[in-house]
Amino acid sequence: MSAWQLLLDWWFGDTEASASTVATSRQGLWFGYRAEQDDEARRLFGEPCAVALAGGLQEWAAQPQGWLALILLLDQLPRMIHRGAPQAFSGDARAQALVRQGLEQGVDNRLPAICRVFPYLVLEHAEDLALQDEAVAGFAALRDQVSTDQRAPFDGYLDYAERHRQVIRRFGRFPHRNDILGRTSSAEERAFLEQPGSRF
């Protein structure tokens, strides 16, 4: 088994299943919060995540699946392992560079549709409007490429990407990160954060 396969199996389960089946079965892991899930991520992947955040494991990017796994270690896993701390976002810049390099080479197109969600999600996490535009374009193209009967989760991913872009267009950053990163929120941002769904 390759070094990254354990992570991919844990994150996606059976990628041979339909995209909607994988999305439904992994929704809670991907976008929910349970302390035991964070603990499991820390126990299973805390060490490789730390190595990736320190600049290691770059050789993984030579293969599409390794590229995807490294993206997860830089973007998704820190948000679980370091939830509520600045380190949750410490891999973002590297993840963004890795994704953009891979997209230029078409690496994303060599992955199953449901796996392509996570490279585009890196761009959705960026506090940069140009990268937000790329995220929306990526999710729109992905939604249009899947069969109609598999489209529901991809409609949702595109909707969330568009909502993230609206926040960056308005504020230039994600206000819900301000407290964690020690940033002072403006009055407009504080009012925004009182609205339901503003914290994603």
Backbone hydrogen bonds, N-H to C=O, Kabsch-Sander energy under -0.5 kcal/mol:
donor,donor_aa,acceptor,acceptor_aa,energy
5,Q,2,S,-1.0
6,L,2,S,-0.6
8,L,4,W,-1.9
9,D,5,Q,-2.9
10,W,6,L,-2.2
11,W,7,L,-2.5
12,F,8,L,-2.8
13,G,8,L,-0.5
13,G,9,D,-1.8
15,T,13,G,-1.0
17,A,14,D,-1.4
22,V,18,S,-2.5
23,A,19,A,-2.8
24,T,20,S,-2.3
25,S,21,T,-2.3
26,R,22,V,-2.0
27,Q,23,A,-0.9
30,W,26,R,-2.8
31,F,27,Q,-2.8
32,G,28,G,-1.3
37,Q,34,R,-0.9
38,D,34,R,-1.8
39,D,35,A,-2.5
40,E,36,E,-2.1
41,A,37,Q,-2.5
42,R,38,D,-2.4
43,R,39,D,-2.5
44,L,40,E,-3.0
45,F,41,A,-2.5
46,G,42,R,-1.3
49,C,45,F,-2.2
50,A,46,G,-2.1
51,V,47,E,-2.2
52,A,48,P,-2.6
53,L,49,C,-2.6
54,A,50,A,-1.4
55,G,52,A,-1.7
56,G,51,V,-2.7
60,W,57,L,-1.7
61,A,58,Q,-1.4
62,A,59,E,-1.6
63,Q,60,W,-1.7
67,W,63,Q,-3.0
68,L,64,P,-2.2
69,A,65,Q,-2.4
70,L,66,G,-2.7
71,I,67,W,-2.0
72,L,68,L,-2.1
73,L,69,A,-2.1
74,L,70,L,-1.6
75,D,71,I,-2.4
77,L,72,L,-3.0
79,R,75,D,-0.6
80,M,76,Q,-0.8
80,M,77,L,-1.1
81,I,77,L,-3.3
82,H,78,P,-2.4
83,R,80,M,-1.1
85,A,82,H,-2.3
88,A,82,H,-0.5
88,A,85,A,-2.2
89,F,86,P,-2.0
90,S,87,Q,-1.3
92,D,89,F,-1.4
95,A,91,G,-2.6
96,Q,92,D,-2.8
97,A,93,A,-2.1
98,L,94,R,-2.6
99,V,95,A,-2.7
100,R,96,Q,-2.5
101,Q,97,A,-2.1
102,G,98,L,-2.2
103,L,99,V,-3.0
104,E,100,R,-2.0
105,Q,101,Q,-1.1
106,G,103,L,-1.1
107,V,102,G,-2.6
109,N,106,G,-0.6
110,R,107,V,-1.8
111,L,108,D,-1.7
115,C,112,P,-0.8
116,R,112,P,-1.3
116,R,113,A,-0.6
117,V,113,A,-0.5
117,V,114,I,-0.7
118,F,115,C,-1.1
120,Y,116,R,-1.4
121,L,117,V,-1.7
122,V,118,F,-1.3
123,L,119,P,-1.0
124,E,120,Y,-1.8
125,H,121,L,-1.6
126,A,123,L,-1.1
128,D,126,A,-1.3
132,Q,128,D,-2.0
133,D,129,L,-2.4
134,E,130,A,-1.7
135,A,131,L,-2.3
136,V,132,Q,-2.5
137,A,133,D,-2.3
138,G,134,E,-2.5
139,F,135,A,-2.7
140,A,136,V,-2.5
141,A,137,A,-2.4
142,L,138,G,-2.3
143,R,139,F,-2.5
144,D,140,A,-1.9
145,Q,141,A,-1.0
145,Q,142,L,-0.7
146,V,142,L,-1.2
150,Q,147,S,-1.9
151,R,148,T,-1.3
155,D,151,R,-2.2
156,G,152,A,-1.7
157,Y,153,P,-2.2
158,L,154,F,-2.1
159,D,155,D,-2.3
160,Y,156,G,-2.3
161,A,157,Y,-2.1
162,E,158,L,-2.4
163,R,159,D,-2.1
164,H,160,Y,-2.5
165,R,161,A,-2.3
166,Q,162,E,-1.8
167,V,163,R,-1.5
168,I,164,H,-2.1
169,R,165,R,-2.9
170,R,166,Q,-1.8
171,F,167,V,-3.1
172,G,167,V,-0.5
172,G,168,I,-1.7
177,R,174,F,-2.1
178,N,175,P,-1.7
181,L,177,R,-2.5
182,G,178,N,-0.6
182,G,179,D,-1.0
183,R,178,N,-3.1
190,R,186,S,-2.6
191,A,187,A,-2.2
192,F,188,E,-2.2
193,L,189,E,-2.5
194,E,190,R,-0.7
194,E,191,A,-0.8
195,Q,192,F,-1.9
198,S,195,Q,-1.6
200,F,197,G,-1.0
